[in-house]
């Protein structure tokens, strides 16, 4: 299994030490180098290949936003997790794609969730993944702490709207998002199929179509829920399954 090479950019020694400890608790095999300012970090980035940068935004020499602009010019830019005590940097920080944005003091559980995304991608579980195949989820967790993370689109099973709140449904849980279903449908038109005015499903996650006396339902791979198909969307959903079956039949004959 390939190792993950990480550059930790943080000017406060105690914060740097704690964050390194959290990273090694998650995976003792992580290869971690450190920089205390933007200039030193850039020199290391131009010399070495990293898969991940944990980047404090408020650092001397060159701040994290300016450094991220230089990172995106690299031949193989690493993934970025922004870390800062200044929440007002959040929106600006995401002008360059990141897999996570964590407020200090770093919550180990939130760090772990973001690291799962990075390690899955690096270890080849989805070779087609790119950081732009994702969108930002911004919410307050059960402890009242603000969480901002970038959700890879391949991890989304469905999107559901209820009481004017849109939810992103994954295999393990659901996240609230400020996106509307229309926003998601327009941004990822080739990814999602609308099956109801309040529901989009990821086409790649669809397992089967079920019909009974209560109506029509879409079954999702590796997920227990059934998603209802509205009468208004029935024709479009049926057409999707017709094309899917035809495509599978052609592949079967080729094999």
GIMOTA-V234233 format. One record per helix or strand of 2 or more residues. SS is the DSSP state (~ for helix, > for strand). FROM is the first residue (numbers start at 1). LEN is the number of residues. If there is no record, write none. Layout:
BEGIN
ss=SS from=FROM len=LEN
ss=SS from=FROM len=LEN
END
This chain:
BEGIN
ss=> from=5 len=5
ss=~ from=13 len=14
ss=> from=31 len=5
ss=~ from=38 len=10
ss=> from=52 len=5
ss=~ from=64 len=8
ss=> from=79 len=6
ss=~ from=87 len=7
ss=> from=100 len=4
ss=~ from=108 len=15
ss=> from=134 len=7
ss=> from=146 len=7
ss=~ from=153 len=3
ss=> from=158 len=5
ss=> from=165 len=5
ss=> from=174 len=4
ss=~ from=181 len=7
ss=> from=192 len=5
ss=> from=199 len=4
ss=~ from=203 len=3
ss=> from=206 len=7
ss=> from=215 len=6
ss=> from=226 len=4
ss=~ from=234 len=21
END
